[in-house]
């Protein structure tokens, strides 16, 4: 049985000592990674400045539709979960779900997007809201940057190859 009382007693001290160093957080989730992976973009929703930042880990067992990788993306925007999920699903399909390192897959993949709501802006209720145009572009850029960093850190990788398919009838 896990001694959860020891864990619960330690939580308050852990919380009090939390810092704001994203690189340390990226290092903490690394396993076989050779470097920390992070990305950040400033953007706008309407006239309001918004930040999107994220960290990721992964360097092996990476095949299309993710694999043994973790990514945690944060924004200070206030976006409802259904809109956020729609934005994330589209962006993941264009980034993490389109990379491979070694053609091995795993069941341990996760990409999470958190909106803290710390920066007030005009209300968003629909994923098609034009106020999200710049946000969507920045989110796509952060996720693609993190996905590329994972590929570049691939176990034994010495080259980065990008294949672009143009003029296909469908995705």
N, C-alpha and C positions, 0 to 999 in steps of 0.2 A: 504494500500500500504506500502510495506517495505521501510523504510527510508534509501535507499542505499547510499545517500550522507554521512551519518554518518559513514557507514561501509568503504566507499572509503577513507574518511579522516583519518581513523584510520589505514589503511593498511601499510603506510610507517613506522609508529612507531612500529607496530607489527613486520614488517620485520626486522627493525634495532635491535630489542630486541630478535630475535630468538637465541636460544642456541643450544647446541649440546648434550643435556642430553636425551638419548633415554628412560630412565625410566620415565622422566616427560612426554614425548610424549605418552608412553604406559598408564600412569595414566590418561592423558587427554581424551583418547578414552574409558576408562573403564566406564561401567554402573553398573551392579550388580556384577562385578568381585570382588573377595576378595583380589587379588594381581595383580600386573603388569606382563605381559607376554612378554618376549623377548628372542631372541636366535641369536647367531652369530657364524659363522665359517670362518676360513681362509682356502684358497685353492689356487690352481694354474690353470692358463690357459697357457699351454706350460711351460715356465720358469718364468712366471710373477706371483707374489703374488697378490691374489684377495681376497676381503672380501665380505661375504654375511651376512646381518643382517636383522632382522625383529622384528616387534611387532604385537601383536594380542590382541583382546578382545573378550570375550564370556564366558558365564557360564551356560546359559539356552537356551531353544529352539534350541538345537543342535541335529540334526539327520543326517543320511547319506545324502550326497549332501549338506553339510553345513547347515546353518540356520542363526540365529541372531548372526553373528560373523563378525568381520572385521580383516583382516591381511594385513599388508603393509611390503613388502620385498624389500630390496635395495641391489644393488651390485655396486661396482665401475668399473666393467667390461664394455667393449664396445661390446655388443651383439645385432645384429639386432632384431627388434621387432618380426618378424615371428619366429625366432629361440627361442627367449625368451618365446614367447607364447606357443610354442610346449613343451619346458622344463617345464614350469609352469603347463600346462594341465596334463602332465604325473605325476608330483610330487603331485599335488592337489588330483588326483585320488587315490594316495597311502597314503594320509594323511588326509586332511580335509574332503574329500568325503567318508571317511571310519570310521568316529567317530559318536558316539551318546551319549547324556547325558540323555535326557528325552523323546525321540521319538517325540518331537514337532518340527515342521518346521516353517519357516518364509520366507519372501521375501527379507529380509534385509542382505543378505550375500555378502561379497566381499573379494577377495584376489587379490591384485595388486602386480606386480613385476616390479621394476624400475631399469634400467641399466643407471648409470650416465655417463659412458664412461670416468671417471676421471683417470683411470689407463690404459695406452696404452699397448697393447699386439698384437700378431699376429692376423690378421683378421680372423673372424669366419663368414662363410656364410651358413653353413649347420649344422643342428642339429645332424648329424651323425659324425661330425668332432671329431676325437679322442682327440683333445685338450680339449674337454668339459667333458671328463670322470670324472676327479676329481671335476670339477665344479658341474656336475650333482649329484654326490654323496653328496657333501656339501649342495646343494640346497635341496635335499631330506631330509637330516638330519635336517636342519633348520625348514622346514615345518612340519616334523613329530614331532619334539620337541615342536613347538608351538601348534600343534593339541593335543598332549598329555597334555600339560599344561591346555588347555581349558577343557579337560575331567576331569582332576584332580581338577579343580576349579568348577566343575558342581554344580549347586544349590543343596545343601544337600548331595553331594557325600562324601562317607566315604571310598570307595574302588575304585581301578583302576583295571579294568579287560581287558586283551588283549586276543583276540581270533585269532589264526592263523589257516588258512585253507591250508593244503598242499595236493598236488596231484589232485587238481580239474582239470577237463577237460578244462575249460576256466575261464576267470575272473568272 
